[in-house]
Amino acid sequence: MRKTDQSKNNYFSILMANFNNANYIESAINSVLKQTYTNWELIIVDDCSVDDSIKIIKPFLSDKRIKLIQLKV
């Protein structure tokens, strides 16, 4: 396998939908963070979750590559 070129030209976005996935969201975010390629952004779109999803997501927002969009009703 060839080594991946991480030049700034190879930037990409990852979209992650969330609705009441408190049991899985941390694992999903950590899966993205564990990748060896680092030139990305993660956009999490939350669809009015009523569980602890947002509480779990918020600490990850200190990483500037991770953004949260919370949809309103």
N, CA, C and O of each residue as an XYZ file, in Angstrom:
292
protein
N       0.835     -1.176      0.000
C       0.000      0.000      0.000
C       0.885      1.247      0.000
O       1.893      1.295      0.705
N       0.517      2.234     -0.775
C       1.279      3.481     -0.828
C       0.917      4.373      0.342
O      -0.220      4.388      0.814
N       1.920      5.119      0.799
C       1.680      6.072      1.885
C       0.808      7.211      1.357
O       1.022      7.703      0.249
N      -0.162      7.620      2.146
C      -1.085      8.680      1.749
C      -0.414     10.037      1.829
O       0.231     10.360      2.827
N      -0.564     10.834      0.773
C      -0.056     12.205      0.757
C      -1.053     13.084      1.493
O      -2.220     13.159      1.111
N      -0.592     13.754      2.556
C      -1.491     14.588      3.353
C      -1.326     16.064      3.015
O      -1.389     16.911      3.905
N      -1.121     16.375      1.762
C      -0.997     17.777      1.383
C      -2.319     18.489      1.610
O      -3.368     17.850      1.690
N      -2.269     19.803      1.714
C      -3.471     20.590      1.982
C      -4.489     20.482      0.854
O      -5.653     20.837      1.038
N      -4.069     20.001     -0.302
C      -4.996     19.836     -1.417
C      -5.946     18.658     -1.196
O      -6.955     18.538     -1.890
N      -5.635     17.806     -0.252
C      -6.431     16.608     -0.010
C      -7.273     16.729      1.249
O      -7.313     15.801      2.057
N      -7.935     17.841      1.422
C      -8.786     18.099      2.586
C     -10.180     17.558      2.318
O     -10.688     17.691      1.204
N     -10.805     16.955      3.313
C     -12.172     16.499      3.103
C     -13.017     16.653      4.358
O     -12.498     16.832      5.460
N     -14.330     16.581      4.168
C     -15.305     16.726      5.250
C     -16.006     15.395      5.489
O     -16.308     14.651      4.556
N     -16.253     15.117      6.759
C     -16.994     13.927      7.161
C     -18.285     14.421      7.808
O     -18.246     15.249      8.719
N     -19.409     13.926      7.351
C     -20.700     14.295      7.937
C     -21.208     13.131      8.776
O     -21.215     11.983      8.331
N     -21.633     13.444      9.994
C     -22.136     12.420     10.903
C     -23.506     12.871     11.412
O     -23.625     13.902     12.074
N     -24.522     12.096     11.099
C     -25.872     12.404     11.581
C     -26.059     11.783     12.961
O     -25.557     10.694     13.240
N     -26.785     12.491     13.815
C     -27.032     11.985     15.161
C     -28.464     12.267     15.587
O     -28.972     13.378     15.432
N     -29.099     11.240     16.126
C     -30.381     11.394     16.808
C     -30.441     10.340     17.903
O     -30.604      9.151     17.631
N     -30.306     10.792     19.138
C     -30.382      9.908     20.304
C     -29.428      8.713     20.208
O     -29.817      7.576     20.472
N     -28.202      8.979     19.834
C     -27.193      7.923     19.728
C     -26.153      8.008     20.838
O     -24.968      7.773     20.599
N     -26.584      8.338     22.038
C     -25.647      8.484     23.157
C     -24.808      7.224     23.373
O     -23.661      7.310     23.810
N     -25.367      6.073     23.073
C     -24.631      4.818     23.272
C     -23.513      4.611     22.263
O     -22.614      3.804     22.501
N     -23.548      5.326     21.137
C     -22.605      5.067     20.055
C     -21.796      6.276     19.607
O     -20.764      6.107     18.957
N     -22.227      7.481     19.932
C     -21.622      8.681     19.350
C     -20.151      8.845     19.742
O     -19.335      9.236     18.908
N     -19.809      8.557     20.974
C     -18.413      8.693     21.401
C     -17.510      7.747     20.615
O     -16.429      8.138     20.175
N     -17.943      6.533     20.443
C     -17.183      5.553     19.671
C     -17.036      5.990     18.214
O     -15.970      5.835     17.619
N     -18.093      6.528     17.653
C     -18.055      6.989     16.262
C     -17.069      8.141     16.085
O     -16.299      8.160     15.125
N     -17.092      9.098     17.007
C     -16.164     10.235     16.930
C     -14.731      9.756     17.126
O     -13.831     10.174     16.397
N     -14.517      8.888     18.098
C     -13.167      8.365     18.335
C     -12.640      7.597     17.134
O     -11.437      7.600     16.876
N     -13.518      6.947     16.406
C     -13.116      6.238     15.197
C     -12.525      7.198     14.170
O     -11.534      6.880     13.513
N     -13.133      8.362     14.034
C     -12.604      9.383     13.119
C     -11.269      9.911     13.643
O     -10.318     10.065     12.878
N     -11.199     10.186     14.931
C      -9.976     10.736     15.521
C      -8.787      9.782     15.428
O      -7.642     10.232     15.403
N      -9.033      8.500     15.378
C      -7.955      7.503     15.331
C      -7.351      7.324     13.943
O      -6.351      6.622     13.792
N      -7.932      7.939     12.947
C      -7.404      7.801     11.593
C      -6.019      8.431     11.493
O      -5.739      9.425     12.164
N      -5.161      7.865     10.668
C      -3.815      8.414     10.502
C      -3.829      9.654      9.621
O      -2.951     10.508      9.742
N      -4.800      9.761      8.748
C      -4.944     10.962      7.922
C      -5.606     12.036      8.779
O      -6.618     11.772      9.428
N      -5.048     13.239      8.789
C      -5.525     14.261      9.725
C      -6.088     15.520      9.071
O      -6.539     16.424      9.775
N      -6.072     15.598      7.770
C      -6.501     16.818      7.091
C      -7.992     16.732      6.739
O      -8.363     16.589      5.574
N      -8.831     16.823      7.768
C     -10.269     16.660      7.618
C     -11.012     17.546      8.607
O     -10.423     18.128      9.518
N     -12.324     17.631      8.401
C     -13.223     18.231      9.386
C     -14.365     17.255      9.587
O     -14.776     16.561      8.657
N     -14.872     17.208     10.806
C     -16.019     16.366     11.132
C     -17.174     17.288     11.486
O     -17.080     18.091     12.415
N     -18.253     17.168     10.748
C     -19.453     17.960     11.004
C     -20.525     17.004     11.521
O     -20.985     16.114     10.807
N     -20.907     17.210     12.774
C     -21.938     16.380     13.390
C     -23.242     17.170     13.351
O     -23.309     18.295     13.847
N     -24.267     16.580     12.765
C     -25.574     17.228     12.689
C     -26.512     16.477     13.628
O     -26.817     15.303     13.420
N     -26.958     17.176     14.661
C     -27.849     16.572     15.647
C     -29.290     16.991     15.363
O     -29.588     18.176     15.212
N     -30.172     16.003     15.294
C     -31.580     16.236     14.971
C     -32.442     16.190     16.234
O     -33.268     15.294     16.407
N     -32.233     17.176     17.111
C     -33.066     17.355     18.315
C     -33.009     16.176     19.285
O     -34.039     15.755     19.810
N     -31.828     15.651     19.521
C     -31.686     14.539     20.470
C     -32.165     14.940     21.853
O     -31.996     16.082     22.280
N     -32.764     13.983     22.544
C     -33.223     14.228     23.914
C     -32.459     13.356     24.917
O     -32.764     13.374     26.109
N     -31.486     12.608     24.445
C     -30.656     11.808     25.344
C     -29.387     12.603     25.682
O     -29.385     13.828     25.563
N     -28.331     11.939     26.092
C     -27.091     12.622     26.481
C     -26.121     12.838     25.320
O     -24.947     13.127     25.551
N     -26.577     12.707     24.101
C     -25.694     12.844     22.942
C     -24.900     14.148     22.954
O     -23.678     14.130     22.802
N     -25.573     15.260     23.131
C     -24.907     16.568     23.078
C     -23.879     16.684     24.195
O     -22.781     17.198     23.983
N     -24.228     16.218     25.354
C     -23.312     16.233     26.504
C     -22.035     15.446     26.179
O     -20.944     15.832     26.601
N     -22.168     14.366     25.447
C     -21.028     13.535     25.060
C     -20.225     14.202     23.950
O     -18.997     14.118     23.943
N     -20.894     14.854     23.023
C     -20.232     15.494     21.881
C     -19.436     16.724     22.295
O     -18.329     16.929     21.798
N     -19.968     17.543     23.188
C     -19.375     18.851     23.507
C     -17.889     18.828     23.852
O     -17.170     19.703     23.370
N     -17.380     17.900     24.642
C     -15.934     17.918     24.924
C     -15.061     17.754     23.672
O     -13.925     18.229     23.642
N     -15.581     17.092     22.657
C     -14.831     16.898     21.420
C     -14.702     18.194     20.619
O     -13.843     18.297     19.743
N     -15.544     19.174     20.912
C     -15.538     20.424     20.147
C     -14.291     21.261     20.410
O     -14.068     22.257     19.721
N     -13.483     20.884     21.382
C     -12.212     21.589     21.602
C     -11.240     21.316     20.456
O     -10.286     22.069     20.260
N     -11.474     20.250     19.705
C     -10.708     19.975     18.487
C     -11.333     20.829     17.384
O     -12.494     20.626     17.028
N     -10.583     21.767     16.852
C     -11.106     22.735     15.869
C     -11.618     22.071     14.593
O     -12.326     22.705     13.811
N     -11.276     20.823     14.377
C     -11.744     20.119     13.179
C     -13.163     19.583     13.347
O     -13.787     19.155     12.375
N     -13.673     19.607     14.579
C     -14.991     19.039     14.855
C     -15.994     20.160     15.093
O     -15.773     21.052     15.912
N     -17.097     20.095     14.362
C     -18.150     21.117     14.464
C     -19.481     20.429     14.742
O     -19.716     19.299     14.314
N     -20.339     21.126     15.461
C     -21.663     20.597     15.785
C     -22.727     21.542     15.258
O     -22.678     22.750     15.493
N     -23.682     20.981     14.547
C     -24.862     21.725     14.108
C     -26.052     21.074     14.800
O     -26.315     19.884     14.622
N     -26.771     21.870     15.594
C     -27.954     21.367     16.290
C     -29.196     21.898     15.587
O     -29.447     23.103     15.575
N     -29.962     20.996     15.007
C     -31.191     21.393     14.335
C     -32.246     21.743     15.367
O     -32.310     21.145     16.441
N     -33.059     22.706     15.032
C     -34.183     23.096     15.890
C     -35.421     22.361     15.416
O     -35.452     21.857     14.293
N     -36.431     22.293     16.246
C     -37.662     21.558     15.934
C     -38.199     21.931     14.579
O     -39.230     21.407     14.158
